Amino acid sequence: MGDALGQLRLAMRTHTWKGDGQRVVIVKPVQACDALTQDEGFHALHDWDGIADHVNPEIIPVDVLDFVRRARSAQRPDASTLAILVDYYFFHILSLLALRAWDTGDADRALGHVGRLTELLQGQHGCGQPFVGDPETLLLLATSHFEPDERGYVTLLERVKTLSPARQLAIGLGHASCTGSHLRFGFAATYGRSTELMRKDNFADYPWLLFGADSVLREYESTGSAQMAEALFNSLTADAGWLLDQHPFAERLRGLFPDLLQVFQQLEPRSEVYSPLSFFFNFSHNVLKGAVIDAALRGDAWTVSFNDLLTGPSGGSSSPRSREALALTLMAYARQHPHRIRGQLMPVIVYDVAAGRTAHQRTMACLRDATAL
């Protein structure tokens, strides 16, 4: 396995692939796209090392491969593990291409091409591991690393608002749910339950939070979709007080309070049903990375995509039981490798029904107070 992973590592680092009698070298376009993206403030292919305080020199798929290699180098070659790692590499290439969609002059059309490639990657000839539910989530995951320069988030949001309504909704849906889980973690762990500190340190996230919440609210106004209601509430758990101060979003939300409060009440997490409100994490890409590492170590792909983890029974393409199993697996791994936050060692991925209930109750109390005004 060590030899097989060594060959795969060389292909990833040189962006050179051989198969079916062909040799394909994509190093120049990958480096060109990556350079443009870094100039805009995003390291789509590289992770941030919070301890060393710098960007990792190796691309993320190589970092993951090296982790798996340390654990399995003496074993027999496993085709399933190799396939998972190959597809994880190309997932990152597609994420990079998604960020360059606006270079083409027709970003909607370009994202459509990337979407079809994503379907091929996750289709019957792939490794069986679903990474995302739609091409729009590629943008979310490619930009979910810590970035010391946050100017790219402003530019990207401006670009997203030029897309078709359907693509804007898909992006908003992902960000509404994802930002809820991300900022719930920050509120409880990073900022010691201080919304003031959280708002100050996440000024780049809050415009995206509003964009996501507003997108799903508009769709709910049109369709009454249960999935949109769930995503809307998830976004409110991030910082309901702040969202209720954002006009005209807040006025439209208040107009729906009589119906929404009843719907929201039914979303309180229960131990017997998977709920995204019980799922907390620091950065989205760590969730997917954890799922891929676990799948590669076992040689068995999960059936759960990142998007599936952001929704309950109202959406997703996998069983709620599988989502809960993956969330618990990721939490167990995070507990084995905790990060030091505010002087304490903490897991950065958590699935906790009790904490989910607390977040639900806190948000419902804030909404009821707003109703009484």
C-alpha positions as CSV (number, residue, x, y, z in Angstrom):
1,M,0.0,0.0,0.0
2,G,2.8,2.4,0.7
3,D,4.2,1.9,-2.8
4,A,0.8,2.4,-4.4
5,L,0.1,5.5,-2.4
6,G,3.6,6.8,-3.3
7,Q,2.8,6.5,-7.0
8,L,-0.5,8.3,-6.4
9,R,1.2,11.0,-4.4
10,L,3.5,11.7,-7.3
11,A,0.5,12.0,-9.7
12,M,-1.2,14.5,-7.3
13,R,1.9,16.6,-6.7
14,T,2.8,16.8,-10.4
15,H,-0.8,16.9,-11.6
16,T,0.1,14.2,-14.2
17,W,-2.2,11.2,-14.7
18,K,-1.8,8.0,-16.7
19,G,-4.6,5.7,-17.7
20,D,-6.2,3.9,-20.7
21,G,-3.0,4.4,-22.7
22,Q,-2.9,8.1,-22.2
23,R,-0.8,10.6,-20.2
24,V,-2.6,13.8,-19.2
25,V,-0.6,16.7,-17.7
26,I,-2.8,19.4,-16.1
27,V,-0.1,21.2,-14.1
28,K,-0.1,24.4,-16.1
29,P,-3.9,25.1,-15.9
30,V,-4.1,24.0,-12.3
31,Q,-1.2,26.3,-11.3
32,A,-2.7,29.2,-13.3
33,C,-6.1,28.8,-11.8
34,D,-4.6,28.4,-8.3
35,A,-2.5,31.6,-8.7
36,L,-5.5,33.6,-9.8
37,T,-7.5,32.3,-6.9
38,Q,-4.8,33.1,-4.4
39,D,-4.5,36.6,-5.7
40,E,-8.2,37.0,-4.9
41,G,-7.6,35.8,-1.3
42,F,-8.5,32.1,-1.4
43,H,-6.3,29.0,-1.0
44,A,-8.7,26.5,-2.5
45,L,-6.1,23.7,-2.7
46,H,-4.2,24.3,0.5
47,D,-5.2,24.2,4.2
48,W,-4.1,26.5,7.0
49,D,-1.9,25.2,9.7
50,G,-3.2,27.0,12.8
51,I,-0.3,25.9,15.0
52,A,2.5,26.9,12.6
53,D,0.4,29.9,11.5
54,H,0.9,29.5,7.8
55,V,-0.5,27.8,4.7
56,N,0.5,24.2,4.3
57,P,2.9,23.6,1.4
58,E,1.2,20.5,0.2
59,I,-2.3,20.5,-1.4
60,I,-5.1,19.1,0.8
61,P,-5.4,15.7,-1.1
62,V,-1.7,15.1,-0.6
63,D,-2.0,15.9,3.1
64,V,-4.8,13.4,3.4
65,L,-2.9,10.8,1.4
66,D,0.1,11.2,3.7
67,F,-2.1,10.6,6.8
68,V,-3.5,7.5,5.3
69,R,-0.1,6.3,4.2
70,R,1.3,6.5,7.7
71,A,-1.5,4.3,8.9
72,R,-1.7,1.7,6.1
73,S,1.7,1.7,4.3
74,A,2.4,-1.9,5.3
75,Q,-0.9,-3.3,4.2
76,R,-1.8,-4.8,0.8
77,P,-2.9,-2.4,-1.9
78,D,-6.6,-1.6,-1.6
79,A,-8.3,-0.4,-4.8
80,S,-11.2,1.2,-2.9
81,T,-8.9,3.4,-0.8
82,L,-6.9,4.5,-3.8
83,A,-10.1,5.3,-5.7
84,I,-11.4,7.4,-2.8
85,L,-8.2,9.4,-2.8
86,V,-8.1,9.9,-6.5
87,D,-11.7,11.2,-6.5
88,Y,-10.9,13.5,-3.6
89,Y,-8.1,15.0,-5.6
90,F,-10.4,15.7,-8.6
91,F,-13.0,17.0,-6.2
92,H,-10.5,19.8,-5.3
93,I,-9.7,20.5,-9.0
94,L,-13.4,20.9,-9.7
95,S,-13.8,23.2,-6.6
96,L,-11.0,25.3,-8.0
97,L,-12.7,25.4,-11.5
98,A,-15.9,26.5,-9.8
99,L,-14.2,29.5,-8.4
100,R,-12.9,30.5,-11.8
101,A,-16.4,30.3,-13.4
102,W,-16.6,34.1,-13.7
103,D,-13.5,34.2,-15.8
104,T,-15.5,32.7,-18.7
105,G,-17.9,35.6,-19.1
106,D,-20.9,33.2,-18.5
107,A,-20.6,31.9,-14.9
108,D,-23.9,30.1,-15.0
109,R,-22.9,28.1,-18.0
110,A,-19.4,27.3,-16.6
111,L,-20.9,26.1,-13.3
112,G,-23.2,23.9,-15.4
113,H,-20.1,22.3,-17.0
114,V,-18.5,21.9,-13.5
115,G,-21.8,20.4,-12.3
116,R,-21.8,17.7,-15.0
117,L,-18.2,16.9,-14.2
118,T,-19.1,16.6,-10.6
119,E,-21.9,14.2,-11.5
120,L,-19.4,12.1,-13.4
121,L,-17.0,12.1,-10.5
122,Q,-19.7,11.0,-8.1
123,G,-21.4,8.6,-10.6
124,Q,-21.3,4.9,-11.2
125,H,-17.7,4.9,-12.4
126,G,-16.4,6.8,-9.4
127,C,-15.3,5.6,-5.9
128,G,-18.9,5.7,-4.5
129,Q,-18.2,8.6,-2.1
130,P,-20.6,11.5,-2.6
131,F,-18.8,14.7,-1.7
132,V,-21.5,17.4,-2.4
133,G,-25.1,17.5,-3.4
134,D,-24.7,20.2,-6.1
135,P,-21.9,22.1,-7.8
136,E,-22.7,25.3,-5.9
137,T,-21.5,23.6,-2.7
138,L,-18.0,23.4,-4.3
139,L,-17.8,27.1,-3.9
140,L,-18.7,26.8,-0.2
141,L,-16.1,24.1,0.6
142,A,-13.3,25.7,-1.5
143,T,-13.6,28.9,0.6
144,S,-14.2,27.4,4.0
145,H,-10.6,27.4,5.1
146,F,-9.2,30.0,7.4
147,E,-7.9,32.9,5.3
148,P,-5.7,35.6,6.8
149,D,-6.9,38.0,4.1
150,E,-10.7,38.0,3.9
151,R,-11.2,40.4,1.0
152,G,-12.1,37.4,-1.3
153,Y,-15.4,36.8,0.5
154,V,-16.7,40.2,-0.4
155,T,-15.8,39.8,-4.0
156,L,-17.2,36.3,-4.3
157,L,-20.5,37.4,-2.8
158,E,-20.8,40.2,-5.3
159,R,-20.2,37.7,-8.1
160,V,-22.7,35.1,-6.7
161,K,-25.4,37.8,-6.9
162,T,-24.9,37.9,-10.7
163,L,-25.9,34.3,-11.0
164,S,-29.3,32.9,-12.0
165,P,-31.9,32.8,-9.2
166,A,-31.7,29.0,-9.1
167,R,-28.0,29.0,-8.5
168,Q,-28.2,31.8,-6.0
169,L,-30.8,29.7,-4.1
170,A,-28.6,26.6,-4.1
171,I,-25.6,28.7,-2.8
172,G,-27.9,30.4,-0.2
173,L,-29.3,27.1,1.0
174,G,-25.9,25.7,1.6
175,H,-24.6,28.8,3.4
176,A,-27.7,29.2,5.5
177,S,-27.3,25.8,7.1
178,C,-23.5,25.7,7.1
179,T,-23.1,29.1,8.7
180,G,-25.5,28.1,11.4
181,S,-23.4,25.1,12.3
182,H,-20.2,27.0,12.0
183,L,-21.2,30.0,14.1
184,R,-22.9,27.8,16.7
185,F,-19.6,26.2,17.3
186,G,-17.9,29.5,17.5
187,F,-20.4,30.9,19.9
188,A,-20.1,27.9,22.3
189,A,-16.4,27.2,21.9
190,T,-14.3,29.9,20.3
191,Y,-16.0,33.0,21.8
192,G,-17.2,31.8,25.1
193,R,-20.9,32.6,24.3
194,S,-20.1,36.2,23.5
195,T,-22.0,37.4,20.4
196,E,-20.0,40.6,20.5
197,L,-16.7,38.8,20.0
198,M,-18.2,36.5,17.4
199,R,-19.5,39.3,15.3
200,K,-16.3,41.2,15.5
201,D,-14.1,38.2,14.5
202,N,-16.5,36.9,11.8
203,F,-17.3,40.1,9.9
204,A,-16.8,38.3,6.6
205,D,-19.3,35.5,7.5
206,Y,-22.2,37.7,8.4
207,P,-23.0,39.1,4.9
208,W,-23.0,35.5,3.8
209,L,-25.3,34.5,6.7
210,L,-27.8,37.2,5.6
211,F,-27.5,36.2,2.0
212,G,-28.3,32.6,2.9
213,A,-31.1,33.4,5.3
214,D,-32.7,35.8,2.8
215,S,-32.4,33.3,-0.1
216,V,-34.2,30.5,1.8
217,L,-36.8,32.9,3.2
218,R,-37.7,34.0,-0.3
219,E,-38.1,30.4,-1.4
220,Y,-40.1,29.6,1.6
221,E,-42.4,32.6,0.9
222,S,-43.0,31.1,-2.6
223,T,-43.2,27.4,-1.8
224,G,-43.6,26.8,1.9
225,S,-40.9,24.2,1.6
226,A,-40.0,22.2,4.8
227,Q,-36.4,22.1,3.7
228,M,-36.3,25.9,3.4
229,A,-37.9,26.3,6.8
230,E,-35.3,24.0,8.3
231,A,-32.4,25.9,6.6
232,L,-33.9,29.2,7.7
233,F,-34.1,28.2,11.3
234,N,-30.5,26.8,11.1
235,S,-29.3,30.2,9.9
236,L,-31.2,31.9,12.8
237,T,-29.4,29.7,15.3
238,A,-26.1,31.4,14.2
239,D,-27.2,34.8,15.6
240,A,-30.9,35.4,15.6
241,G,-30.5,38.8,17.3
242,W,-28.3,40.1,14.5
243,L,-30.6,38.8,11.7
244,L,-33.6,40.3,13.3
245,D,-31.9,43.7,13.1
246,Q,-31.4,43.3,9.3
247,H,-34.0,45.2,7.3
248,P,-36.0,44.4,5.1
249,F,-35.3,40.8,5.8
250,A,-36.5,41.1,9.4
251,E,-39.8,42.7,8.4
252,R,-40.6,39.8,5.9
253,L,-39.6,37.3,8.6
254,R,-41.9,38.8,11.2
255,G,-44.8,38.8,8.8
256,L,-44.5,35.0,8.7
257,F,-44.0,34.5,12.4
258,P,-47.5,33.0,13.1
259,D,-46.9,30.1,10.8
260,L,-43.1,29.8,11.1
261,L,-43.0,29.6,14.9
262,Q,-45.1,26.4,14.8
263,V,-42.9,24.9,12.1
264,F,-39.8,25.9,14.0
265,Q,-41.0,24.4,17.2
266,Q,-41.2,21.0,15.5
267,L,-37.5,21.2,14.6
268,E,-36.3,20.7,18.2
269,P,-33.7,17.9,18.1
270,R,-34.6,14.5,19.3
271,S,-32.4,11.6,20.1
272,E,-34.1,9.2,17.7
273,V,-33.9,11.4,14.5
274,Y,-30.8,13.0,12.9
275,S,-30.9,16.8,13.2
276,P,-28.4,19.3,11.6
277,L,-29.1,21.6,14.6
278,S,-27.1,19.1,16.7
279,F,-24.2,19.3,14.3
280,F,-21.4,21.9,15.2
281,F,-18.0,22.4,13.5
282,N,-15.3,24.9,13.0
283,F,-14.7,24.7,9.3
284,S,-16.8,23.0,6.6
285,H,-13.9,21.4,4.7
286,N,-12.8,19.7,7.9
287,V,-16.1,17.8,7.9
288,L,-15.6,16.5,4.4
289,K,-11.9,15.8,5.0
290,G,-12.8,13.8,8.1
291,A,-15.3,11.7,6.1
292,V,-12.8,11.0,3.4
293,I,-10.1,10.1,5.8
294,D,-12.3,7.6,7.6
295,A,-13.5,6.1,4.3
296,A,-9.9,5.8,3.1
297,L,-8.7,4.2,6.3
298,R,-11.5,1.6,6.1
299,G,-11.5,1.2,2.3
300,D,-15.3,1.8,2.3
301,A,-17.0,5.0,1.0
302,W,-19.8,6.6,3.0
303,T,-23.1,7.2,1.3
304,V,-23.5,10.6,2.9
305,S,-22.6,13.9,1.2
306,F,-21.6,17.1,3.0
307,N,-25.0,18.5,2.0
308,D,-26.8,15.6,3.6
309,L,-25.3,16.5,7.0
310,L,-26.9,20.0,6.7
311,T,-30.4,18.7,6.6
312,G,-32.8,16.4,8.4
313,P,-35.6,14.3,7.0
314,S,-36.8,17.2,4.8
315,G,-33.8,16.8,2.4
316,G,-30.7,14.9,1.4
317,S,-30.3,11.6,-0.5
318,S,-29.0,9.4,2.3
319,S,-30.7,7.8,5.3
320,P,-30.9,9.8,8.5
321,R,-29.3,6.9,10.3
322,S,-26.3,7.0,8.0
323,R,-26.0,10.8,8.6
324,E,-26.0,10.3,12.4
325,A,-23.4,7.5,12.1
326,L,-21.1,9.7,10.1
327,A,-21.6,12.7,12.4
328,L,-20.8,10.5,15.5
329,T,-17.8,9.0,13.7
330,L,-16.4,12.5,12.9
331,M,-17.0,13.6,16.5
332,A,-15.1,10.5,17.8
333,Y,-12.1,11.3,15.6
334,A,-12.2,15.0,16.6
335,R,-12.1,14.0,20.3
336,Q,-9.0,11.9,19.6
337,H,-7.4,14.9,17.9
338,P,-8.7,18.0,19.9
339,H,-7.6,21.6,19.2
340,R,-6.6,24.0,21.9
341,I,-9.3,26.7,22.0
342,R,-9.2,29.4,24.8
343,G,-6.7,27.3,26.6
344,Q,-8.7,24.1,26.6
345,L,-8.5,21.1,24.4
346,M,-11.8,20.7,22.4
347,P,-13.1,18.6,19.5
348,V,-13.8,20.8,16.4
349,I,-16.6,18.6,15.1
350,V,-19.5,17.8,17.5
351,Y,-22.8,16.0,17.3
352,D,-24.7,16.7,20.5
353,V,-28.5,16.5,20.7
354,A,-28.6,18.3,24.1
355,A,-26.5,21.1,22.7
356,G,-28.8,21.2,19.7
357,R,-31.8,21.5,21.9
358,T,-30.2,24.4,23.8
359,A,-29.5,26.2,20.6
360,H,-33.1,25.6,19.4
361,Q,-34.5,26.9,22.7
362,R,-32.3,29.9,22.7
363,T,-33.3,30.8,19.2
364,M,-37.0,30.2,19.8
365,A,-36.8,32.5,22.9
366,C,-35.3,35.2,20.7
367,L,-38.0,34.8,18.1
368,R,-40.8,34.9,20.7
369,D,-39.3,38.1,22.2
370,A,-39.3,39.6,18.7
371,T,-42.9,38.6,18.2
372,A,-43.9,40.4,21.4
373,L,-42.4,43.7,20.2
